Every structure is written in structure tokens, then in C-alpha cells.
């Protein structure tokens, strides 16, 4: 018979991993998690009522992330992955010290992968992520000899969320955003937003074949696998069906995500707990 501690640990192993993003961008992380960690159960949350995050202030992003993490803890997740570069850049350090569960961001894993691919590194990101300089700092911490150029791309998330990837307008906008990076003869391009791998067919039309694409989603999931092993939290039983939740319109999210999931997900609408800035429930702030 199992003792109480063994039962608690088994329950933790079977708990879901929480993945959140402003919209469908985080599905790139979810797909990678299915590939690398097929036995894990997932709770996916898209904050679609408040996207895009990339033009928000740091105070707003931090507020949103706290609300999402409190809700996710109420759902019993064992780990949270910020499948959002803007949140990772502006809120990760703050919330890691506030919440009693492992929280992973995409920027450091992405930076480590980028320097293994090249030395002249371009980063396409949301305006907030680009302005934060998070990728530049992370890349230079890993390799001080790397050269890094960043471009804020405010139009990309809206065109993806509106399912306009293959329109001529999107190709035109992408050419404009990539022009300064091509001028600097980059050898590596980092997707500085989890939405952007959806644009790969468009970007490949513009980039020279020699430019390597770096998807931080692949590397944050590898980091999550290491963390689960370290904490003894890997699930060894069959996974539960993925639970999808959004703050906006469930039907719109389901319709948009089917092309990347290969099926129409059941999506629920949730209302996040409202919290005051810098004020968390007592059990989370102790």
C-alpha cells in the first residue's frame, strides 16, 4: 500500500501542465509538448479577450499574468509555461518569486538555442518584447561575441489571429519587417513570439536559404522535461484530454486553432479572478 506522501506525489505527477498565451500562438508550444512529452496532461489558456499583449505596458502584462497563474493554481496545475514572449520578458522574474510552482518562460531557452545556430542573430518580436531588450540581454549572457538585431512586428499577431497568413498584405508586411535584418546579413532568425512559427511559409519566401530559424517553443519544452525529471513530476500514466479555455470567444478560438491542431477542440470560456496590483491571496504570497 502507498503511504500518504506517495499518494500526494502520484497525484502531482498526474496533474496538468498549464500553458498560456494571449491567443493561438501558444499552440506552437502545445504541439511541441505533445511531441516531446506525450504522457503529460495539459491545461491551455488563451487570453483572447485582451490580445494582443505586445502593445501593452509592463504593469498590464504583470497584472494579466498574475490573474492567469492564480486561476491555473486553482485548477491544480503542477507547472506553468509562459508560451508568450511578452509575458516572459516583462513578468517572469516577478511572478517566479510569488507563486509556489515551477514557471518557465521561452526567452532563455530560445537564446541558448540561437547562439548554437549562429552569431549574427535577428529577432522578430512584439513591440513590447523588442523594447524590453530581453532577447539581446539573454543572448549576450550566453555568448558575449554574438551580434543581435531586434525588430518589433506589431502587425504579425493580428494577422495570425485573424487567419490572414496567406494574404498578399502579410507578405508585404513581412518584407518590411525583415528588411533591416537582411541588411545586417543575419545567419539566424529567432521567433521572438510564439505566434510567429505559424508564419514560416511566408518568412521562407523572403529569407535566404542559409538563414536558420530558431523556434524557442522546442527548447522551452525540453527545459520543462528536465524540470519535471528533476522534481520527480513526470506522469507515468495515460494523459487526460487537453483542456482548452479562453477569456474571449470559445467558438472563434476553436475555429482558428483547428488548422494547427488537426481537430476542432472543445473550448470553454472562463472568467479570471480579479486581483489588485501587487496583492495576492495570502496562501500565494506567504
FENRA-V166872 format. One record per pair of residues at least 24 apart in sequence whose C-alpha atoms are under 10 Angstrom apart, sorted by the first residue. I is the first residue (numbers start at 1). GAP is how many residues later the second one is. If there is no record, write none. Layout:
i=I gap=GAP
i=I gap=GAP
//
This chain:
i=9 gap=223
i=9 gap=224
i=10 gap=222
i=10 gap=223
i=10 gap=224
i=10 gap=225
i=10 gap=226
i=10 gap=227
i=11 gap=65
i=11 gap=67
i=11 gap=222
i=11 gap=224
i=12 gap=64
i=12 gap=65
i=12 gap=66
i=12 gap=67
i=12 gap=220
i=12 gap=221
i=12 gap=222
i=12 gap=223
i=13 gap=27
i=13 gap=28
i=13 gap=64
i=13 gap=65
i=13 gap=215
i=13 gap=218
i=13 gap=219
i=13 gap=220
i=13 gap=221
i=13 gap=222
i=13 gap=223
i=13 gap=224
i=14 gap=25
i=14 gap=26
i=14 gap=27
i=14 gap=63
i=14 gap=64
i=14 gap=219
i=14 gap=220
i=14 gap=221
i=14 gap=222
i=14 gap=223
i=14 gap=224
i=14 gap=225
i=14 gap=226
i=15 gap=25
i=15 gap=26
i=15 gap=27
i=15 gap=28
i=15 gap=60
i=15 gap=61
i=15 gap=62
i=15 gap=63
i=15 gap=64
i=15 gap=218
i=15 gap=219
i=15 gap=220
i=15 gap=224
i=15 gap=225
i=16 gap=24
i=16 gap=25
i=16 gap=26
i=16 gap=27
i=16 gap=28
i=16 gap=56
i=16 gap=59
i=16 gap=60
i=16 gap=61
i=16 gap=62
i=16 gap=63
i=16 gap=64
i=16 gap=219
i=16 gap=223
i=16 gap=224
i=16 gap=225
i=16 gap=226
i=16 gap=227
i=17 gap=24
i=17 gap=25
i=17 gap=26
i=17 gap=27
i=17 gap=55
i=17 gap=59
i=17 gap=60
i=17 gap=61
i=17 gap=62
i=17 gap=63
i=17 gap=64
i=17 gap=85
i=17 gap=207
i=17 gap=225
i=18 gap=24
i=18 gap=25
i=18 gap=26
i=18 gap=27
i=18 gap=50
i=18 gap=51
i=18 gap=54
i=18 gap=55
i=18 gap=57
i=18 gap=58
i=18 gap=59
i=18 gap=60
i=18 gap=61
i=18 gap=62
i=18 gap=63
i=18 gap=64
i=18 gap=65
i=18 gap=85
i=18 gap=225
i=19 gap=24
i=19 gap=25
i=19 gap=26
i=19 gap=27
i=19 gap=53
i=19 gap=58
i=19 gap=60
i=19 gap=61
i=19 gap=62
i=19 gap=63
i=19 gap=64
i=19 gap=65
i=19 gap=84
i=19 gap=85
i=19 gap=225
i=20 gap=24
i=20 gap=25
i=20 gap=26
i=20 gap=27
i=20 gap=45
i=20 gap=48
i=20 gap=49
i=20 gap=52
i=20 gap=60
i=20 gap=61
i=20 gap=62
i=20 gap=63
i=20 gap=64
i=20 gap=67
i=20 gap=225
i=20 gap=226
i=21 gap=24
i=21 gap=25
i=21 gap=26
i=21 gap=27
i=21 gap=30
i=21 gap=31
i=21 gap=32
i=21 gap=44
i=21 gap=47
i=21 gap=60
i=21 gap=61
i=21 gap=62
i=21 gap=63
i=21 gap=64
i=21 gap=65
i=21 gap=66
i=21 gap=172
i=21 gap=173
i=21 gap=174
i=21 gap=225
i=22 gap=24
i=22 gap=25
i=22 gap=26
i=22 gap=27
i=22 gap=28
i=22 gap=29
i=22 gap=30
i=22 gap=31
i=22 gap=32
i=22 gap=42
i=22 gap=60
i=22 gap=61
i=22 gap=62
i=22 gap=64
i=22 gap=65
i=22 gap=135
i=22 gap=139
i=22 gap=172
i=22 gap=173
i=22 gap=224
i=22 gap=225
i=23 gap=24
i=23 gap=25
i=23 gap=26
i=23 gap=27
i=23 gap=28
i=23 gap=29
i=23 gap=30
i=23 gap=60
i=23 gap=61
i=23 gap=134
i=23 gap=137
i=23 gap=138
i=23 gap=171
i=23 gap=172
i=23 gap=223
i=23 gap=224
i=23 gap=225
i=23 gap=230
i=23 gap=233
i=23 gap=234
i=24 gap=24
i=24 gap=59
i=24 gap=133
i=24 gap=136
i=24 gap=137
i=24 gap=170
i=24 gap=171
i=24 gap=174
i=24 gap=229
i=24 gap=230
i=24 gap=232
i=24 gap=233
i=24 gap=236
i=25 gap=58
i=25 gap=59
i=25 gap=60
i=25 gap=132
i=25 gap=135
i=25 gap=136
i=25 gap=168
i=25 gap=169
i=25 gap=170
i=25 gap=171
i=25 gap=172
i=25 gap=173
i=25 gap=232
i=26 gap=55
i=26 gap=56
i=26 gap=57
i=26 gap=58
i=26 gap=59
i=26 gap=167
i=26 gap=168
i=26 gap=169
i=26 gap=170
i=26 gap=191
i=27 gap=56
i=27 gap=167
i=27 gap=168
i=27 gap=170
i=27 gap=171
i=27 gap=190
i=27 gap=230
i=27 gap=233
i=27 gap=234
i=28 gap=55
i=28 gap=166
i=28 gap=167
i=28 gap=168
i=28 gap=169
i=28 gap=170
i=28 gap=187
i=28 gap=188
i=28 gap=189
i=28 gap=190
i=28 gap=232
i=28 gap=233
i=29 gap=52
i=29 gap=53
i=29 gap=54
i=29 gap=55
i=29 gap=77
i=29 gap=165
i=29 gap=166
i=29 gap=186
i=29 gap=187
i=29 gap=188
i=29 gap=189
i=29 gap=190
i=29 gap=191
i=29 gap=192
i=30 gap=51
i=30 gap=53
i=30 gap=187
i=30 gap=188
i=30 gap=191
i=30 gap=212
i=30 gap=231
i=31 gap=186
i=31 gap=187
i=31 gap=190
i=31 gap=229
i=31 gap=230
i=32 gap=185
i=32 gap=186
i=32 gap=187
i=32 gap=188
i=32 gap=189
i=32 gap=190
i=33 gap=184
i=33 gap=185
i=33 gap=187
i=33 gap=188
i=33 gap=189
i=33 gap=191
i=33 gap=192
i=34 gap=187
i=35 gap=183
i=35 gap=186
i=36 gap=182
i=36 gap=185
i=36 gap=186
i=36 gap=188
i=36 gap=189
i=37 gap=184
i=37 gap=185
i=37 gap=187
i=37 gap=188
i=37 gap=197
i=37 gap=198
i=37 gap=202
i=38 gap=197
i=38 gap=200
i=38 gap=201
i=39 gap=195
i=39 gap=196
i=39 gap=197
i=39 gap=198
i=39 gap=199
i=39 gap=200
i=39 gap=201
i=40 gap=185
i=40 gap=193
i=40 gap=194
i=40 gap=195
i=40 gap=196
i=40 gap=197
i=40 gap=198
i=40 gap=199
i=40 gap=200
i=40 gap=201
i=40 gap=202
i=41 gap=36
i=41 gap=194
i=41 gap=196
i=41 gap=197
i=41 gap=198
i=41 gap=199
i=41 gap=200
i=41 gap=201
i=41 gap=202
i=42 gap=35
i=42 gap=37
i=42 gap=38
i=42 gap=197
i=42 gap=198
i=42 gap=199
i=42 gap=200
i=42 gap=201
i=42 gap=202
i=43 gap=29
i=43 gap=32
i=43 gap=33
i=43 gap=34
i=43 gap=37
i=43 gap=197
i=43 gap=198
i=43 gap=199
i=43 gap=200
i=43 gap=201
i=43 gap=202
i=44 gap=28
i=44 gap=36
i=44 gap=37
i=44 gap=39
i=44 gap=198
i=44 gap=199
i=44 gap=200
i=44 gap=201
i=44 gap=202
i=44 gap=223
i=45 gap=27
i=45 gap=38
i=45 gap=198
i=45 gap=199
i=45 gap=200
i=45 gap=201
i=45 gap=202
i=45 gap=222
i=45 gap=223
i=45 gap=224
i=45 gap=225
i=46 gap=37
i=46 gap=198
i=46 gap=199
i=46 gap=200
i=46 gap=201
i=46 gap=202
i=46 gap=204
i=46 gap=207
i=46 gap=223
i=47 gap=198
i=47 gap=199
i=47 gap=200
i=47 gap=201
i=47 gap=202
i=47 gap=223
i=47 gap=225
i=48 gap=113
i=48 gap=197
i=48 gap=198
i=48 gap=199
i=48 gap=200
i=48 gap=201
i=48 gap=202
i=48 gap=204
i=48 gap=205
i=49 gap=197
i=49 gap=198
i=49 gap=199
i=49 gap=200
i=50 gap=197
i=50 gap=198
i=51 gap=106
i=51 gap=107
i=51 gap=110
i=51 gap=196
i=51 gap=197
i=52 gap=34
i=52 gap=74
i=52 gap=102
i=52 gap=103
i=52 gap=104
i=52 gap=105
i=52 gap=106
i=52 gap=109
i=53 gap=31
i=53 gap=32
i=53 gap=33
i=53 gap=34
i=53 gap=73
i=53 gap=74
i=53 gap=75
i=53 gap=76
i=53 gap=104
i=54 gap=30
i=54 gap=31
i=54 gap=32
i=54 gap=33
i=54 gap=71
i=54 gap=72
i=54 gap=73
i=54 gap=74
i=54 gap=75
i=54 gap=76
i=54 gap=77
i=54 gap=98
i=54 gap=99
i=54 gap=100
i=54 gap=103
i=54 gap=139
i=55 gap=31
i=55 gap=71
i=55 gap=72
i=55 gap=73
i=55 gap=74
i=55 gap=97
i=55 gap=99
i=56 gap=30
i=56 gap=70
i=56 gap=71
i=56 gap=72
i=57 gap=29
i=57 gap=33
i=57 gap=71
i=58 gap=28
i=58 gap=29
i=58 gap=31
i=58 gap=32
i=58 gap=33
i=58 gap=70
i=58 gap=74
i=59 gap=31
i=59 gap=32
i=59 gap=218
i=60 gap=30
i=60 gap=31
i=60 gap=217
i=61 gap=25
i=61 gap=26
i=61 gap=27
i=61 gap=28
i=61 gap=29
i=61 gap=30
i=61 gap=67
i=62 gap=25
i=62 gap=26
i=62 gap=28
i=62 gap=29
i=62 gap=30
i=62 gap=32
i=62 gap=33
i=62 gap=215
i=62 gap=216
i=63 gap=28
i=63 gap=211
i=63 gap=212
i=63 gap=213
i=63 gap=214
i=63 gap=215
i=63 gap=216
i=64 gap=27
i=64 gap=208
i=64 gap=210
i=64 gap=211
i=64 gap=213
i=65 gap=25
i=65 gap=26
i=65 gap=27
i=65 gap=30
i=66 gap=25
i=66 gap=28
i=66 gap=29
i=66 gap=32
i=66 gap=33
i=66 gap=206
i=66 gap=207
i=66 gap=208
i=66 gap=209
i=66 gap=210
i=66 gap=211
i=66 gap=212
i=66 gap=213
i=66 gap=214
i=67 gap=204
i=67 gap=205
i=67 gap=206
i=67 gap=207
i=67 gap=208
i=67 gap=209
i=67 gap=210
i=67 gap=213
i=68 gap=179
i=68 gap=203
i=68 gap=204
i=68 gap=205
i=68 gap=206
i=69 gap=26
i=69 gap=30
i=69 gap=32
i=69 gap=34
i=69 gap=203
i=69 gap=204
i=70 gap=29
i=70 gap=202
i=70 gap=203
i=70 gap=204
i=70 gap=205
i=70 gap=210
i=70 gap=211
i=70 gap=214
i=71 gap=199
i=71 gap=200
i=71 gap=201
i=71 gap=202
i=71 gap=203
i=72 gap=200
i=73 gap=26
i=73 gap=27
i=73 gap=28
i=73 gap=211
i=74 gap=199
i=77 gap=24
i=77 gap=25
i=78 gap=24
i=78 gap=25
i=78 gap=150
i=78 gap=155
i=79 gap=24
i=79 gap=25
i=79 gap=145
i=79 gap=148
i=79 gap=149
i=79 gap=154
i=80 gap=24
i=80 gap=25
i=80 gap=144
i=81 gap=24
i=81 gap=25
i=81 gap=139
i=81 gap=140
i=81 gap=143
i=82 gap=24
i=82 gap=25
i=82 gap=112
i=82 gap=138
i=83 gap=24
i=83 gap=110
i=83 gap=111
i=83 gap=112
i=83 gap=133
i=83 gap=134
i=83 gap=137
i=83 gap=138
i=84 gap=45
i=84 gap=108
i=84 gap=109
i=84 gap=110
i=84 gap=111
i=84 gap=133
i=85 gap=25
i=85 gap=40
i=85 gap=41
i=85 gap=43
i=85 gap=44
i=85 gap=45
i=85 gap=49
i=85 gap=50
i=85 gap=106
i=85 gap=107
i=85 gap=108
i=85 gap=109
i=85 gap=110
i=85 gap=131
i=86 gap=39
i=86 gap=40
i=86 gap=41
i=86 gap=42
i=86 gap=43
i=86 gap=44
i=86 gap=46
i=86 gap=48
i=86 gap=106
i=86 gap=107
i=86 gap=108
i=87 gap=41
i=87 gap=42
i=88 gap=41
i=88 gap=46
i=89 gap=39
i=89 gap=40
i=89 gap=41
i=89 gap=42
i=89 gap=43
i=89 gap=44
i=89 gap=45
i=89 gap=46
i=90 gap=38
i=90 gap=39
i=90 gap=42
i=90 gap=44
i=94 gap=184
i=97 gap=187
i=97 gap=188
i=98 gap=180
i=98 gap=182
i=98 gap=186
i=98 gap=187
i=98 gap=188
i=99 gap=181
i=99 gap=184
i=99 gap=185
i=99 gap=186
i=99 gap=187
i=100 gap=183
i=100 gap=184
i=100 gap=185
i=100 gap=186
i=102 gap=122
i=102 gap=125
i=102 gap=126
i=102 gap=129
i=103 gap=121
i=103 gap=124
i=104 gap=116
i=104 gap=117
i=104 gap=119
i=104 gap=120
i=104 gap=123
i=105 gap=111
i=105 gap=112
i=105 gap=115
i=105 gap=116
i=105 gap=118
i=105 gap=119
i=106 gap=29
i=106 gap=86
i=106 gap=87
i=106 gap=88
i=106 gap=109
i=106 gap=110
i=106 gap=111
i=106 gap=112
i=106 gap=113
i=106 gap=114
i=106 gap=115
i=106 gap=117
i=107 gap=27
i=107 gap=28
i=107 gap=29
i=107 gap=30
i=107 gap=31
i=107 gap=32
i=107 gap=84
i=107 gap=85
i=107 gap=86
i=107 gap=109
i=107 gap=110
i=107 gap=112
i=107 gap=113
i=108 gap=26
i=108 gap=27
i=108 gap=29
i=108 gap=30
i=108 gap=31
i=108 gap=33
i=108 gap=34
i=108 gap=108
i=108 gap=111
i=108 gap=112
i=108 gap=115
i=109 gap=29
i=109 gap=30
i=109 gap=106
i=109 gap=107
i=109 gap=108
i=109 gap=109
i=109 gap=110
i=109 gap=111
i=109 gap=112
i=109 gap=113
i=109 gap=114
i=110 gap=25
i=110 gap=28
i=110 gap=29
i=110 gap=80
i=110 gap=81
i=110 gap=82
i=110 gap=104
i=110 gap=105
i=110 gap=106
i=110 gap=107
i=110 gap=108
i=110 gap=109
i=110 gap=110
i=111 gap=24
i=111 gap=25
i=111 gap=26
i=111 gap=27
i=111 gap=28
i=111 gap=29
i=111 gap=30
i=111 gap=31
i=111 gap=32
i=111 gap=79
i=111 gap=81
i=111 gap=103
i=111 gap=104
i=111 gap=105
i=111 gap=108
i=112 gap=26
i=112 gap=27
i=112 gap=28
i=112 gap=29
i=112 gap=30
i=112 gap=31
i=112 gap=104
i=112 gap=107
i=113 gap=26
i=113 gap=29
i=113 gap=77
i=113 gap=101
i=113 gap=102
i=113 gap=103
i=113 gap=105
i=113 gap=106
i=114 gap=25
i=114 gap=28
i=114 gap=29
i=114 gap=32
i=114 gap=74
i=114 gap=75
i=114 gap=76
i=114 gap=77
i=114 gap=98
i=114 gap=99
i=114 gap=100
i=114 gap=101
i=114 gap=102
i=115 gap=24
i=115 gap=25
i=115 gap=27
i=115 gap=28
i=115 gap=29
i=115 gap=30
i=115 gap=31
i=115 gap=32
i=115 gap=73
i=115 gap=99
i=116 gap=26
i=116 gap=27
i=116 gap=72
i=116 gap=98
i=117 gap=70
i=117 gap=71
i=117 gap=72
i=117 gap=94
i=117 gap=95
i=117 gap=96
i=117 gap=97
i=118 gap=28
i=118 gap=29
i=118 gap=68
i=118 gap=69
i=118 gap=70
i=118 gap=71
i=118 gap=93
i=118 gap=94
i=118 gap=96
i=119 gap=24
i=119 gap=25
i=119 gap=26
i=119 gap=27
i=119 gap=28
i=119 gap=29
i=119 gap=67
i=119 gap=68
i=119 gap=69
i=120 gap=25
i=120 gap=26
i=120 gap=27
i=120 gap=28
i=120 gap=29
i=120 gap=61
i=120 gap=64
i=120 gap=65
i=120 gap=66
i=120 gap=67
i=120 gap=68
i=120 gap=69
i=120 gap=91
i=121 gap=25
i=121 gap=26
i=121 gap=27
i=121 gap=28
i=121 gap=29
i=121 gap=60
i=121 gap=63
i=121 gap=64
i=121 gap=65
i=121 gap=66
i=121 gap=67
i=121 gap=68
i=121 gap=69
i=121 gap=90
i=121 gap=91
i=121 gap=92
i=121 gap=93
i=122 gap=25
i=122 gap=26
i=122 gap=27
i=122 gap=28
i=122 gap=29
i=122 gap=56
i=122 gap=58
i=122 gap=59
i=122 gap=60
i=122 gap=62
i=122 gap=63
i=122 gap=64
i=122 gap=65
i=122 gap=66
i=122 gap=67
i=122 gap=68
i=122 gap=69
i=122 gap=70
i=122 gap=89
i=122 gap=91
i=122 gap=92
i=123 gap=25
i=123 gap=26
i=123 gap=27
i=123 gap=28
i=123 gap=29
i=123 gap=55
i=123 gap=58
i=123 gap=63
i=123 gap=65
i=123 gap=66
i=123 gap=67
i=123 gap=68
i=123 gap=69
i=123 gap=70
i=123 gap=91
i=124 gap=25
i=124 gap=26
i=124 gap=27
i=124 gap=28
i=124 gap=29
i=124 gap=32
i=124 gap=53
i=124 gap=54
i=124 gap=57
i=124 gap=65
i=124 gap=66
i=124 gap=67
i=124 gap=68
i=124 gap=69
i=124 gap=72
i=125 gap=25
i=125 gap=26
i=125 gap=27
i=125 gap=28
i=125 gap=29
i=125 gap=31
i=125 gap=32
i=125 gap=65
i=125 gap=66
i=125 gap=67
i=125 gap=68
i=125 gap=69
i=125 gap=70
i=125 gap=71
i=126 gap=24
i=126 gap=25
i=126 gap=26
i=126 gap=27
i=126 gap=28
i=126 gap=29
i=126 gap=30
i=126 gap=31
i=126 gap=66
i=126 gap=67
i=126 gap=69
i=126 gap=70
i=127 gap=24
i=127 gap=25
i=127 gap=26
i=127 gap=27
i=127 gap=28
i=128 gap=24
i=128 gap=25
i=128 gap=26
i=129 gap=24
i=129 gap=63
i=129 gap=64
i=130 gap=62
i=134 gap=58
i=135 gap=55
i=135 gap=57
i=147 gap=37
i=147 gap=39
i=148 gap=33
i=148 gap=36
i=148 gap=38
i=148 gap=40
i=148 gap=41
i=149 gap=31
i=149 gap=32
i=149 gap=35
i=149 gap=37
i=149 gap=40
i=150 gap=27
i=150 gap=28
i=150 gap=30
i=150 gap=31
i=150 gap=39
i=150 gap=40
i=150 gap=42
i=151 gap=26
i=151 gap=27
i=151 gap=28
i=151 gap=29
i=151 gap=30
i=151 gap=41
i=152 gap=25
i=152 gap=40
i=153 gap=24
i=153 gap=25
i=153 gap=39
i=153 gap=40
i=153 gap=43
i=156 gap=37
i=156 gap=39
i=156 gap=40
i=156 gap=42
i=156 gap=43
i=157 gap=36
i=157 gap=37
i=157 gap=38
i=157 gap=39
i=157 gap=41
i=157 gap=42
i=158 gap=37
i=159 gap=40
i=160 gap=35
i=160 gap=36
i=160 gap=38
i=160 gap=39
i=160 gap=96
i=161 gap=34
i=161 gap=91
i=161 gap=92
i=161 gap=95
i=161 gap=96
i=162 gap=90
i=162 gap=94
i=163 gap=92
i=163 gap=93
i=163 gap=94
i=163 gap=96
i=165 gap=33
i=165 gap=34
i=165 gap=35
i=165 gap=36
i=165 gap=37
i=166 gap=33
i=166 gap=35
i=166 gap=36
i=167 gap=35
i=168 gap=34
i=170 gap=29
i=170 gap=32
i=170 gap=33
i=171 gap=28
i=171 gap=30
i=171 gap=31
i=171 gap=32
i=171 gap=34
i=171 gap=35
i=172 gap=30
i=172 gap=34
i=174 gap=25
i=174 gap=28
i=174 gap=29
i=174 gap=31
i=174 gap=32
i=175 gap=27
i=175 gap=28
i=175 gap=30
i=175 gap=31
i=175 gap=32
i=178 gap=25
i=178 gap=28
i=178 gap=29
i=179 gap=27
i=179 gap=28
i=181 gap=26
i=182 gap=24
i=182 gap=25
i=182 gap=26
i=182 gap=29
i=185 gap=26
i=186 gap=24
i=186 gap=25
i=186 gap=26
i=187 gap=24
i=187 gap=25
i=187 gap=26
i=188 gap=24
i=188 gap=25
i=188 gap=26
i=189 gap=24
i=189 gap=25
i=189 gap=26
i=190 gap=24
i=190 gap=25
i=190 gap=26
i=191 gap=24
i=191 gap=25
i=191 gap=26
i=192 gap=24
i=193 gap=24
i=198 gap=62
i=242 gap=24
i=242 gap=25
i=243 gap=24
i=243 gap=25
i=244 gap=24
i=244 gap=25
i=244 gap=26
i=245 gap=24
i=245 gap=25
i=245 gap=26
i=246 gap=24
i=246 gap=25
i=246 gap=26
i=247 gap=24
i=247 gap=25
//
